[in-house]
Amino acid sequence: MASWDCIVIGSGNAGCCAAFSAAESGCDKGARCPFWARQQTNSSDKFSLSMSCPREWAGGNGYYTAGAYRTVHSGLQDLLPIVNNVSKEQAESIDMDEYSHEDFLGDIMRVGEGKPDPVLASAVVNASRETIAWLADRVGIPFMLSFHRQAYAVGARQTFWGGLVLCTEDGGKGLIAAHLRAIEKAGVEVWYNCPAVEITMEDGAVNGVVVEKDGERVHLRAAAVVLAAGGFEANPAMREEKLGPGWGRAIVSRAHLTTDMSLLFVPCRGDADAPTEAGDRVLTNQFTKSGYPLGIMVNSAGKRFVDEGEDYRNYTYAKFGKAILKQPGGFAFQIWDSKVIGSLRVEEYGDGIVKKIHADSIEELAEKLTERGLEDKEELVRVVHEYNQAVKQHEGENPDKTWNPAVKDGMSTKSLSLPKSNWALTIEEPPFMAVKVACGVTFTFGGVDLDPETAGVISDKTSKAIPGLYAAGEINYPGGSGLMAGAVFGRKAGRAAASIRETSTGLKQ
Ligand SMILES: Cc1cc2nc3c(=O)[nH]c(=O)nc-3n(C[C@H](O)[C@H](O)[C@H](O)COP(=O)(O)OP(=O)(O)OC[C@H]3O[C@@H](n4cnc5c(N)ncnc54)[C@H](O)[C@@H]3O)c2cc1C
């Protein structure tokens, strides 16, 4: 029977980090590098990354991301050495505040409404900056400053907002390409089209997995197994069961996950015309529609239902996605006027990316939106009028305030029962534009409890780590922390999995 030192289940960001880390840790300890893992039986296998999907779907959700990585940092000078898109001259015109441990942890706990495990969240935050260095220097992930998504041009300066400043070159596609290159170079073997269906144990320790390969169940032995199989978001029935009624119709990015390791969720808003059950391998995260802080959102009854300016979009899109799902029909319209249409990201709102509805008056816009599901056009006209009045009232009372999308500018509509707390401008200068949006699932997270140091899976029965079993991946989500969490725990899991070989007398047979 074939044996490996470590088998990683899943080829997403977390799985790739775990596989690379395991291979690298073995090399560091003087084993044969890059093919360090001992060959127990009849093939030249080393580490193995098991995947349920075909090769063209490699990378899990990571492929669809913007490659946004949230990390603690001490400002521009700290990050300049690891990014590849900032010249010396450009650096002079960038404003970037530091993002401290307290900021990052505070954001996780605030956005998660106190539910995140503070120990695991701290482990992610504390290891974030060193993990970025590891990803850049050892794995070879190409990082950039995220000008398009995370900075606004304010006068002649680029001002970063919201703490999240790094992304990968060519987004998720670039991230996964770099990961696959790294693990291949490190000697990790990848098996496609072979879902892991069972974890096997012997004397209280994990000793392998059963996979389905070419229609057969095959038992593979391994000293350590890392679970990095993502969440259950691609399974509509499980979404209905675990997340509640209505979640079956949420839009997901890809179609290959059916595991049930996770229990909580983070939704995000997306283009209502996006494919519903499988992602688009070209447009990937361009279905995201994150321009609502610049305008308003209304439901099919023509009513606003969230405070679009409550916080930076990275901190609100998860709960606003859920709010959209709860609206009649599960959709909403985002609306802007000519003052801000030019500030919407072309990646998300460009021609050919999304159906845009244009009009020269709000009345005409409302009329056109009835063809896309708006049921009360008079109410929409009234809501926009009332909103404009509230903007003007606030502007009149606060002549010192100026509109600035890079900070929470306090430009609000306080007099409304549902205010817009920041970035409130009137919607009255034609042409007007609207797009229809629905709720998409970014990922499901939660699930197994982990040792914060080793990423070992904690047993419900014994409250101790199960020997040989590790996990990494989805955890919690202010934008950009999904990838960070996967990298932190993936790296830890790989390191700990590799150390089993050091501490045991040999692979368990
Ligand atoms: C559109 C979009 C944009 C996003 N943008 C960002 C962003 O910019 N920054 C950020 O931090 N996060 C972002 N996220 C969230 C991010 O994608 C996830 O947090 C992250 O990719 C999860 O990685 P993972 O490795 O844990 O799981 P996944 O990427 O879900 O990978 C799991 C892998 O396991 C495989 N698998 C499942 N079951 C089995 C099995 N039984 N046997 C073998 N293999 C199996 C799957 O095929 C898959 O390859 C985004 C998500 C979406 C949908």
The ligand as an SDF file (V2000), in Angstrom:
LIG
                    3D

 53 58  0  0  0  0  0  0  0  0999 V2000
  -15.4050   35.9480   -5.5780 C   0  0  0  0  0  0  0  0  0  0  0  0
  -14.5750   35.7710   -4.3230 C   0  0  0  0  0  0  0  0  0  0  0  0
  -13.5820   36.6920   -4.0450 C   0  0  0  0  0  0  0  0  0  0  0  0
  -12.8340   36.5580   -2.8730 C   0  0  0  0  0  0  0  0  0  0  0  0
  -11.8250   37.4420   -2.6430 N   0  0  0  0  0  0  0  0  0  0  0  0
  -11.0370   37.2950   -1.5580 C   0  0  0  0  0  0  0  0  0  0  0  0
   -9.9190   38.1260   -1.3680 C   0  0  0  0  0  0  0  0  0  0  0  0
   -9.5830   38.9480   -2.2230 O   0  0  0  0  0  0  0  0  0  0  0  0
   -9.1920   37.9680   -0.2270 N   0  0  0  0  0  0  0  0  0  0  0  0
   -9.5110   37.0100    0.7140 C   0  0  0  0  0  0  0  0  0  0  0  0
   -8.8270   36.9320    1.7430 O   0  0  0  0  0  0  0  0  0  0  0  0
  -10.5210   36.1410    0.5100 N   0  0  0  0  0  0  0  0  0  0  0  0
  -11.2920   36.2670   -0.5940 C   0  0  0  0  0  0  0  0  0  0  0  0
  -12.3100   35.3800   -0.8090 N   0  0  0  0  0  0  0  0  0  0  0  0
  -12.4490   34.2580    0.1330 C   0  0  0  0  0  0  0  0  0  0  0  0
  -11.3690   33.2100   -0.2130 C   0  0  0  0  0  0  0  0  0  0  0  0
  -11.6180   32.7570   -1.5190 O   0  0  0  0  0  0  0  0  0  0  0  0
  -11.3780   32.0170    0.7350 C   0  0  0  0  0  0  0  0  0  0  0  0
  -11.2560   32.4540    2.0560 O   0  0  0  0  0  0  0  0  0  0  0  0
  -10.1900   31.1050    0.4470 C   0  0  0  0  0  0  0  0  0  0  0  0
   -9.9440   30.9820   -0.9150 O   0  0  0  0  0  0  0  0  0  0  0  0
  -10.4500   29.7430    1.0580 C   0  0  0  0  0  0  0  0  0  0  0  0
   -9.3570   28.9410    0.7660 O   0  0  0  0  0  0  0  0  0  0  0  0
   -9.2950   27.4130    1.2400 P   0  0  0  0  0  0  0  0  0  0  0  0
   -8.0260   26.8950    0.7110 O   0  0  0  0  0  0  0  0  0  0  0  0
   -9.5810   27.3160    2.6890 O   0  0  0  0  0  0  0  0  0  0  0  0
  -10.5480   26.6890    0.5360 O   0  0  0  0  0  0  0  0  0  0  0  0
  -10.9670   26.5670   -0.9850 P   0  0  0  0  0  0  0  0  0  0  0  0
  -10.3550   27.6170   -1.8110 O   0  0  0  0  0  0  0  0  0  0  0  0
  -12.4340   26.4580   -0.9650 O   0  0  0  0  0  0  0  0  0  0  0  0
  -10.2820   25.2060   -1.4670 O   0  0  0  0  0  0  0  0  0  0  0  0
  -10.7450   23.9550   -1.0970 C   0  0  0  0  0  0  0  0  0  0  0  0
  -10.2540   22.9230   -2.1020 C   0  0  0  0  0  0  0  0  0  0  0  0
  -10.5580   21.6150   -1.6010 O   0  0  0  0  0  0  0  0  0  0  0  0
  -11.0570   20.8030   -2.6580 C   0  0  0  0  0  0  0  0  0  0  0  0
  -11.8900   19.7370   -2.0470 N   0  0  0  0  0  0  0  0  0  0  0  0
  -13.0980   19.8460   -1.4440 C   0  0  0  0  0  0  0  0  0  0  0  0
  -13.5100   18.6710   -0.9770 N   0  0  0  0  0  0  0  0  0  0  0  0
  -12.5170   17.7850   -1.2650 C   0  0  0  0  0  0  0  0  0  0  0  0
  -12.3420   16.3970   -1.0310 C   0  0  0  0  0  0  0  0  0  0  0  0
  -13.2630   15.6700   -0.3880 N   0  0  0  0  0  0  0  0  0  0  0  0
  -11.2130   15.7950   -1.4910 N   0  0  0  0  0  0  0  0  0  0  0  0
  -10.2490   16.5140   -2.1340 C   0  0  0  0  0  0  0  0  0  0  0  0
  -10.3770   17.8360   -2.3670 N   0  0  0  0  0  0  0  0  0  0  0  0
  -11.4860   18.4570   -1.9420 C   0  0  0  0  0  0  0  0  0  0  0  0
  -11.8150   21.7670   -3.5510 C   0  0  0  0  0  0  0  0  0  0  0  0
  -11.9840   21.2630   -4.8570 O   0  0  0  0  0  0  0  0  0  0  0  0
  -10.8820   22.9920   -3.4880 C   0  0  0  0  0  0  0  0  0  0  0  0
   -9.8950   22.8900   -4.4710 O   0  0  0  0  0  0  0  0  0  0  0  0
  -13.0880   35.4840   -1.9710 C   0  0  0  0  0  0  0  0  0  0  0  0
  -14.0660   34.5530   -2.2830 C   0  0  0  0  0  0  0  0  0  0  0  0
  -14.8100   34.6930   -3.4460 C   0  0  0  0  0  0  0  0  0  0  0  0
  -15.8610   33.6730   -3.7540 C   0  0  0  0  0  0  0  0  0  0  0  0
  1  2  1  0
  2  3  1  0
  2 52  2  0
  3  4  2  0
  4  5  1  0
  4 50  1  0
  5  6  2  0
  6  7  1  0
  6 13  1  0
  7  8  2  0
  7  9  1  0
  9 10  1  0
 10 11  2  0
 10 12  1  0
 12 13  2  0
 13 14  1  0
 14 15  1  0
 14 50  1  0
 15 16  1  0
 16 17  1  0
 16 18  1  0
 18 19  1  0
 18 20  1  0
 20 21  1  0
 20 22  1  0
 22 23  1  0
 23 24  1  0
 24 25  2  0
 24 26  1  0
 24 27  1  0
 27 28  1  0
 28 29  2  0
 28 30  1  0
 28 31  1  0
 31 32  1  0
 32 33  1  0
 33 34  1  0
 33 48  1  0
 34 35  1  0
 35 36  1  0
 35 46  1  0
 36 37  1  0
 36 45  1  0
 37 38  2  0
 38 39  1  0
 39 40  1  0
 39 45  2  0
 40 41  1  0
 40 42  2  0
 42 43  1  0
 43 44  2  0
 44 45  1  0
 46 47  1  0
 46 48  1  0
 48 49  1  0
 50 51  2  0
 51 52  1  0
 52 53  1  0
M  END
$$$$
